[in-house]
Amino acid sequence: MATQVDKALRHAAVVALGELGRSDDYQDRADAGHGLAPFADVPEAFGVLLDLVLDPRDTFVTRLTTEALLRRKDRVGLAIVASALAVANPNHSDWIHTATFDVFSVSSEDRDNAMRMCEEMLQAADERVAQGARQLLVVLADIDPVLRSA
């Protein structure tokens, strides 16, 4: 169980990376997205990560942040990506799809687990998450992973 000190340190990390995510330099924003992904479960990180996935100035930030979130291989990361995908423009959608392919094209087990989580998110109270989960399911269904479960 996390102590108060641990919670305070995690919050401080999110705040610092959130500041970096507002940098004018695309590499700083990409680093912030990559660094924030492990903290996606901290409530204050959600909005910053969503903004970085939908970065209006450079889709490199979109790609790197999305990939880092998806590599968590959990509902939190998928929900942020789904929320972004629901409102993404076609260019951002393409890069989100690319990151999804890169992360889930190796293992059928990982892809199948992601599909199960997306199916669960279809029932989400947040319509934006549900809409994005529907879109992610389509992308995931088109992936033919290299490694298959026995």
C-alpha positions in Angstrom: 0.0 0.0 0.0 1.3 3.4 -0.9 2.3 5.7 2.0 1.4 9.4 2.1 5.0 10.2 1.2 4.8 7.9 -1.9 1.5 9.5 -2.9 3.1 13.0 -2.5 6.1 12.0 -4.6 3.9 10.5 -7.3 1.8 13.7 -7.4 5.0 15.8 -7.6 6.2 13.7 -10.5 2.9 14.2 -12.3 3.0 17.9 -11.7 6.6 18.2 -13.0 6.0 16.1 -16.1 2.8 18.0 -16.7 4.8 21.2 -16.8 7.2 19.6 -19.2 4.2 18.6 -21.3 3.4 22.3 -21.9 6.9 23.0 -23.3 7.3 24.6 -26.7 9.7 21.8 -27.6 8.1 18.8 -29.1 10.8 16.4 -27.7 10.0 17.7 -24.2 6.3 17.1 -24.7 7.1 13.6 -26.1 9.3 12.9 -23.1 6.6 14.1 -20.8 4.0 11.8 -22.4 6.4 8.8 -22.2 7.3 9.7 -18.6 3.7 10.3 -17.5 2.3 7.0 -18.8 3.4 5.0 -15.7 1.5 7.6 -13.6 -1.7 7.3 -15.7 -3.5 6.0 -12.6 -2.9 9.3 -10.8 -6.1 11.4 -11.5 -4.2 14.6 -12.3 -2.3 12.8 -15.1 -5.5 12.0 -17.2 -6.0 15.4 -18.7 -2.3 16.0 -19.4 -2.0 12.6 -21.1 -5.1 13.2 -23.1 -3.7 16.6 -24.3 -0.4 15.0 -25.2 -2.1 12.2 -27.2 -4.0 14.9 -29.1 -0.9 17.3 -29.3 -1.9 19.9 -31.8 1.7 20.8 -32.8 3.4 17.5 -33.5 2.1 14.0 -34.0 5.4 12.5 -32.8 4.1 13.4 -29.3 0.9 11.7 -30.2 2.6 8.5 -31.3 5.1 8.3 -28.4 2.5 9.1 -25.7 0.0 6.6 -27.2 2.5 3.9 -27.4 3.6 4.4 -23.8 0.0 4.3 -22.6 -0.8 1.1 -24.6 2.4 -0.6 -23.3 0.8 -0.4 -19.8 -1.6 -3.1 -21.2 -4.2 -2.1 -18.7 -7.6 -0.5 -18.6 -6.3 2.9 -17.5 -4.0 3.3 -20.5 -6.6 2.0 -22.9 -9.2 4.3 -21.5 -7.1 7.4 -22.1 -6.3 6.3 -25.6 -9.9 5.5 -26.3 -11.0 8.9 -25.0 -8.6 10.6 -27.3 -9.5 8.4 -30.3 -13.1 9.4 -29.9 -12.4 13.0 -30.7 -9.2 12.7 -32.7 -8.9 14.2 -36.1 -7.9 11.9 -39.0 -4.2 12.6 -38.7 -4.1 11.9 -35.0 -6.3 8.8 -35.5 -3.7 7.5 -38.0 -0.9 7.8 -35.5 -3.0 6.3 -32.7 -3.7 3.4 -35.0 0.0 3.0 -35.8 0.9 2.9 -32.2 -1.8 0.4 -31.5 -0.5 -1.8 -34.2 3.1 -1.5 -33.0 2.1 -2.5 -29.4 -0.3 -5.3 -30.1 1.0 -6.9 -33.3 3.5 -9.2 -31.4 1.4 -11.3 -29.0 -2.1 -12.6 -29.6 -2.6 -12.8 -25.9 -1.8 -9.1 -25.4 -4.1 -8.2 -28.3 -6.9 -10.4 -27.0 -6.6 -9.0 -23.5 -6.8 -5.5 -24.9 -9.9 -6.4 -26.9 -11.6 -7.8 -23.7 -10.8 -4.6 -21.9 -12.2 -2.5 -24.7 -15.4 -4.7 -24.8 -15.8 -4.0 -21.0 -15.3 -0.2 -21.7 -18.2 -0.3 -24.1 -20.4 -0.2 -21.0 -18.4 2.9 -19.6 -20.5 5.7 -18.1 -18.3 8.1 -20.1 -19.7 8.0 -23.6 -16.4 9.3 -25.1 -14.5 6.3 -23.6 -17.2 3.9 -24.9 -17.1 5.5 -28.4 -13.3 5.3 -28.5 -13.3 1.7 -27.2 -15.5 0.8 -30.2 -13.0 2.3 -32.5 -10.1 0.6 -30.8 -11.9 -2.7 -31.1 -12.0 -2.3 -34.9 -8.3 -1.5 -35.0 -7.4 -4.4 -32.7 -9.5 -6.9 -34.7 -7.5 -6.0 -37.8 -4.2 -6.9 -36.2 -2.8 -10.4 -36.9 -0.2 -10.9 -34.2 3.1 -12.7 -34.9 3.0 -14.9 -31.8 -0.1 -16.9 -31.1 -1.1 -18.4 -27.8 -1.0 -22.2 -27.6 
